[in-house]
Amino acid sequence: IEDLFTCDRVADPSLSHDATAFAFQVTDIFLDRNESQTSIYWGSTDGKQPIRRLTQSGKKDIRPRFHPDGKSLAFLSSRSGSMQIWTISIE
């Protein structure tokens, strides 16, 4: 079971409205601390830009969704103590 927990968990993919980019969440498990953290990642569908981590709050940043202009993402985060909607610029 410990080997299973060493694998990152990828979930909730989201495609931009113009299909040029995608976002998803990755959960890391820390067995020694009995904790997990979830971060938001972004990438371009043409592969010209590398996939990069957009958030790393140490909490849960989940459910990324593209703004209609494609320049930012909205997501839920527990970084303030309760789940709130946050936005982040992709640029």
C-alpha positions, 0 to 999 in steps of 0.5 A, a space after each residue: 500500500 505504501 508504494 501506491 501512496 508514492 504515486 501522484 494522483 492526477 485528476 480533474 482535467 479541464 480544456 480551455 475554450 479554444 482548445 489551446 491549453 489544459 489544466 489539471 490537479 495533482 495530489 501529493 501524499 505525505 505518509 510520514 505526516 499523514 497529509 496531502 496537498 493538491 496543486 494546479 498544473 497548466 500546459 499547452 495542447 501543442 506541446 510547445 510550452 512545458 507543463 508547469 505548476 501554477 499553485 503550491 499552497 500546501 493545501 488543496 487547490 482543486 477543480 481548475 476551470 478556464 476563464 472565457 478569455 483563456 488568460 486565467 483559471 478559477 479554482 477552489 482552494 482551502 488556503 484561507 482555512 475554508 474552501 473559497 474560489 480563487 483565480 490565477 493568471 496563466 501568464 
